[in-house]
């Protein structure tokens, strides 16, 4: 290996170590509840949350069986990671739908990779028109 590639490997290892350490420096609260408000122009709700999240829970038609969930995270840097979601629906009536998003935040990325990172999220939820929603981040 030449000197240039040796230095590159060292820099990459340092960046990986900093990214792993940053998780222990700043961990977001996984039970932070998003703000849900009724939409006036469409059947459904608007959802706002941490990490620059803005989304909607809607139905195209009131007779549809499924709700459409769509939203976007606007993370403050490139080291934030969207790890996935969990949707739990209680078997009561009306159903209580809890949507949990799992995020790996990184404060150290603000200085290393300060550019914003967007992540789109879309999925369907089978629940009644009377379902009650809670979104956790």
Beta strands, then each sheet from edge to edge (+ up, - down):
strand 1: 35-38
strand 2: 44-49
strand 3: 53-58
strand 4: 66-75
strand 5: 81-89
strand 6: 96-104
strand 7: 117-126
strand 8: 132-136
sheet 1: 1+ 2- 3+ 4- 7+
sheet 2: 5+ 6- 8-
end
